[in-house]
């Protein structure tokens, strides 16, 4: 995601950007000071899914059917939308290079977008049915979970050259990888799949170092990592639980029951020590998780089928895509 240049000055800049990305800035004034209150509902295109926020430029990007919508998070208004080659699904943004990456599930590619011009730069081949994507800012590489690959793989992309660096297979375990999260400071990537396992990748060598086995009967949905506390959080279906993983030992240390059904997505704000869970089909809410106590402390009403959630850490606001309402719900993240 970040372009790494071979100088101490540039490396310091990259490290500063990484720290800002994970610790964020202090919240500023809002229209409402009510904790976790909905402050806006923004109409977007058809069936919004993936959402990503650039807290430096205060822009939110929303994947919809055949287009990506751009929201000014200072005013919570739509700036523009632009077409994509096919249906985009999950998004990842690079604040340092002003690049946005979108998985094109049907095409088997990742689209690279210049967020200064809101135009496509190129597309990069990935595996079969790429779904989740995450970026390692210290190596300037992206990890793409290929949902329906025969070899059950993650494709590693070199974002400097916009090309495939390598492919990592998890066969016979790690069936149908779906989502991925990166801990850039520990040089690790964590992958959820459809076989109740979580492969752990050493991003320095791009090799699988272990596979975490979760309790039977769970459907693993999404994953987020907090590098500062060495914790990963995995949303699951069926039991509607959130698994807490100690990333120093790669063991499950807690299982949290959220105040909603089918938590599909999770976003963290390390500065406020809070996480937000999009409870999709059935609840139509976002649960607020206190990362200090691992307890649910609030609930935010959303539109129909909230699918993805992201945080503008500068403004301390949450943004959730409502797939069946064709809207984005904006709420206070404190």
C-alpha positions in Angstrom: 0.0 0.0 0.0 2.8 2.5 0.9 5.7 3.0 -1.5 8.9 2.1 0.4 12.0 4.0 -0.8 15.5 2.9 0.3 16.4 5.8 2.5 16.2 6.5 6.2 14.2 9.6 5.6 11.6 7.8 3.5 11.5 4.8 5.9 10.8 7.2 8.7 7.9 8.7 6.7 6.5 5.3 6.0 6.7 4.3 9.7 5.0 7.6 10.7 2.2 6.9 8.3 1.8 3.4 9.6 1.6 4.7 13.2 -1.0 7.3 12.1 -3.0 4.6 10.4 -3.3 2.5 13.5 -3.3 5.0 16.3 -5.1 7.8 14.4 -5.8 11.3 15.4 -8.0 12.7 18.2 -11.7 13.1 17.3 -12.9 16.6 16.4 -16.3 18.3 16.7 -19.4 16.7 15.2 -22.9 17.6 14.5 -24.0 15.4 17.3 -22.1 14.5 20.5 -24.4 11.6 21.4 -22.4 8.4 21.7 -22.8 6.1 18.7 -25.6 8.2 17.3 -26.5 8.1 13.6 -25.5 11.4 12.1 -26.3 10.7 8.4 -27.8 8.3 5.9 -26.2 8.6 2.5 -27.9 7.2 -0.7 -25.4 5.4 -3.0 -25.6 2.9 -5.9 -27.0 -0.5 -6.2 -26.1 -3.1 -3.5 -23.2 -1.5 -1.8 -20.6 -3.9 -0.2 -17.0 -3.1 0.5 -16.2 0.2 2.1 -12.8 1.9 2.8 -11.9 5.2 4.4 -8.8 7.4 3.9 -8.6 9.3 7.2 -5.9 11.7 5.8 -8.1 13.0 3.0 -11.4 12.3 4.7 -12.8 10.3 1.8 -14.9 7.1 2.0 -15.1 4.7 -1.0 -18.1 2.4 -1.4 -18.2 -0.5 -3.8 -21.5 -0.9 -5.6 -22.7 -2.8 -8.6 -20.5 -1.6 -11.5 -19.3 1.6 -9.7 -17.4 3.0 -6.8 -18.9 6.0 -4.9 -16.8 8.6 -3.2 -18.0 10.3 0.0 -16.6 13.5 1.6 -16.5 12.5 5.2 -16.2 16.1 6.3 -19.6 16.9 4.9 -21.0 13.4 4.5 -22.0 14.1 1.0 -21.4 12.2 -2.3 -18.6 13.8 -4.4 -18.8 11.5 -7.4 -19.0 7.9 -8.6 -17.0 6.2 -11.3 -17.5 3.0 -13.3 -15.5 -0.2 -12.7 -14.7 -3.0 -15.3 -17.0 -5.4 -13.4 -18.6 -5.6 -10.0 -16.2 -4.6 -7.2 -16.5 -6.3 -3.9 -13.9 -5.5 -1.2 -11.8 -2.3 -1.1 -8.4 -1.3 0.5 -7.0 2.2 0.4 -3.4 3.4 0.6 -3.2 6.9 2.1 0.5 7.4 1.3 0.2 6.8 -2.5 -3.4 7.8 -3.0 -4.3 4.5 -4.4 -7.5 2.4 -4.0 -7.6 -1.3 -4.6 -10.8 -3.2 -5.5 -11.3 -6.9 -5.9 -13.2 -7.8 -9.0 -14.8 -11.1 -8.0 -16.1 -12.1 -11.4 -13.1 -11.1 -13.5 -10.5 -12.6 -11.1 -8.6 -9.3 -11.0 -7.7 -6.4 -8.7 -8.4 -2.9 -10.0 -5.9 -0.1 -9.1 -7.4 3.4 -8.8 -5.9 6.8 -8.6 -7.9 8.5 -5.8 -6.7 12.0 -6.9 -8.4 11.6 -10.3 -10.8 8.8 -9.4 -9.8 6.9 -12.4 -8.5 3.4 -13.1 -4.7 3.0 -13.5 -4.7 -0.7 -14.3 -6.0 -4.1 -13.3 -3.8 -6.9 -11.9 -4.6 -10.6 -12.3 -5.3 -12.4 -9.1 -6.6 -15.9 -8.4 -10.1 -17.4 -9.0 -12.8 -15.2 -7.5 -10.8 -12.7 -5.4 -12.8 -11.6 -2.4 -10.8 -10.1 0.5 -7.8 -7.8 0.2 -5.4 -6.2 2.7 -2.2 -4.3 2.3 1.2 -4.6 4.1 2.4 -1.0 4.2 6.0 -1.9 5.1 6.5 -4.2 2.1 4.2 -2.4 -0.3 2.4 -5.6 -1.1 -1.3 -6.6 -1.1 -2.7 -10.0 0.0 -5.7 -11.2 -1.9 -7.9 -14.1 -0.7 -9.1 -16.2 -3.6 -12.5 -17.6 -2.7 -12.9 -20.4 -5.2 -9.4 -21.5 -6.1 -8.6 -25.1 -6.6 -5.3 -24.7 -4.7 -6.9 -22.6 -1.9 -4.6 -19.7 -2.2 -3.7 -16.1 -1.4 -2.2 -14.0 -4.2 0.6 -11.6 -3.2 0.7 -8.4 -5.3 3.7 -6.2 -5.7 2.1 -2.7 -5.6 5.2 -1.0 -6.9 5.0 -2.8 -10.2 1.3 -3.7 -10.0 2.1 -7.3 -10.7 1.9 -10.7 -9.0 4.8 -11.4 -6.6 3.8 -14.9 -5.6 1.0 -17.2 -4.6 0.6 -19.0 -1.3 -1.4 -22.2 -1.2 -3.0 -23.7 1.9 -4.0 -27.0 0.5 -5.3 -29.4 1.8 -6.4 -27.1 4.7 -7.6 -23.5 4.2 -10.5 -24.2 1.9 -11.8 -21.2 0.0 -10.0 -18.2 1.6 -12.3 -15.3 2.0 -10.8 -12.5 4.0 -7.3 -11.3 5.1 -5.8 -8.9 7.6 -2.2 -7.8 7.9 -0.1 -6.9 11.0 2.7 -4.9 9.3 4.7 -4.5 12.4 4.8 -8.3 13.2 5.2 -9.3 9.6 2.1 -11.4 9.7 -1.1 -11.9 7.6 -4.2 -13.7 8.9 -6.6 -15.4 6.5 -10.1 -16.6 7.2 -11.6 -19.5 5.1 -14.6 -21.7 4.7 -13.1 -24.6 6.6 -13.0 -23.1 10.1 -9.3 -22.5 10.0 -7.1 -19.4 10.0 -3.8 -19.7 8.1 -1.0 -17.4 9.4 1.4 -16.1 6.8 4.9 -14.7 7.5 4.9 -11.7 5.2 8.7 -11.5 5.2 9.0 -14.9 3.5 5.4 -15.3 2.2 5.2 -18.7 3.8 2.5 -20.3 6.0 3.9 -20.6 9.5 0.9 -22.2 11.2 -2.9 -22.8 10.9 -5.2 -21.8 13.7 -8.1 -24.2 14.2 -11.3 -22.7 15.4 -14.2 -24.5 17.2 -16.3 -26.7 14.9 -19.5 -25.5 13.4 -18.4 -21.9 13.0 -18.6 -20.0 9.7 -15.7 -17.5 9.6 -16.7 -14.2 8.2 -14.1 -11.4 8.5 -11.0 -10.5 10.5 -9.2 -7.4 11.8 -5.9 -7.0 13.6 -4.7 -4.6 16.3 -0.9 -4.5 16.0 -0.5 -2.5 19.2 -2.2 -5.1 21.4 -1.3 -8.2 19.4 -4.9 -9.2 19.1 -6.9 -10.4 16.1 -10.7 -10.4 16.0 -12.7 -12.8 13.8 -16.5 -12.5 13.1 -18.4 -15.7 12.7 -21.8 -16.9 11.5 -24.1 -19.6 13.1 -23.0 -18.9 16.7 -22.8 -15.1 16.0 -19.6 -15.0 18.0 -16.4 -12.9 17.7 -13.2 -14.9 18.3 -10.2 -13.1 20.0 -6.8 -14.4 19.0 -3.5 -13.7 20.8 -1.3 -13.1 17.8 1.9 -13.6 19.8 0.9 -17.3 20.4 -1.6 -17.7 17.6 -4.2 -19.1 20.0 -7.9 -18.3 20.6 -8.2 -16.6 24.1 -11.8 -15.5 24.1 -15.2 -15.8 22.4 -17.5 -12.8 22.5 -21.3 -13.0 21.9 -22.3 -9.8 20.1 -25.7 -8.1 20.5 -26.7 -9.0 16.9 -26.9 -11.8 14.3 -24.5 -12.7 11.6 -21.7 -10.2 12.2 -20.2 -10.0 8.7 -17.6 -7.3 9.1 -15.4 -5.7 11.8 -13.5 -2.4 12.0 -11.2 -1.3 14.8 -10.2 2.1 16.2 -7.1 1.4 18.3 -7.1 5.1 19.6 -10.5 4.7 21.3 -10.1 0.9 22.0 -13.4 0.2 20.2 -14.5 -2.2 17.4 -17.6 -2.0 15.3 -19.4 -5.1 14.1 -21.8 -5.0 11.1 -24.6 -7.4 12.0 -26.1 -8.2 8.7 -29.2 -10.3 8.0 -31.7 -10.2 10.8 -30.4 -7.5 13.1 -29.6 -4.6 10.8 -27.4 -3.0 13.5 -23.7 -2.3 14.3 -22.5 -3.6 17.7 -19.9 -1.6 19.6 -17.2 -3.7 21.2 -15.0 -2.5 24.0 -11.6 -4.0 23.2 -10.4 -3.5 26.8 -13.2 -5.6 28.4 -14.3 -7.6 25.3 -17.9 -6.6 26.0 -20.6 -5.0 23.9 -21.3 -1.5 25.1 -23.6 -0.1 22.4 -25.8 -0.7 19.4 -26.2 1.4 16.3 -29.3 1.1 14.0 -28.5 0.8 10.3 -30.3 0.2 7.0 -31.1 -3.3 5.7 -28.2 -5.8 5.5 -25.2 -3.9 6.8 -22.3 -5.7 5.2 -19.0 -3.7 5.6 -17.9 -1.1 8.2 -15.0 1.3 8.2 -13.8 4.1 10.4 -12.6 7.7 9.7 -10.2 7.9 12.6 -9.6 11.6 12.2 -13.3 12.4 12.7 -14.0 9.3 14.8 -17.0 8.3 12.7 -18.1 4.9 11.5 -19.4 4.2 7.9 -21.4 1.1 7.2 -22.7 -0.1 3.8 -26.3 -1.3 3.7 -26.5 -3.8 0.9 -30.3 -4.0 0.7 -31.0 -0.3 1.4 -28.5 1.1 -1.1 -27.3 3.5 1.6 -24.4 4.2 3.9 -25.1 4.8 7.6 -22.8 7.3 9.3 -22.5 7.2 13.1 -20.4 8.6 15.9 -17.6 6.3 16.8 -17.3 7.3 20.5 
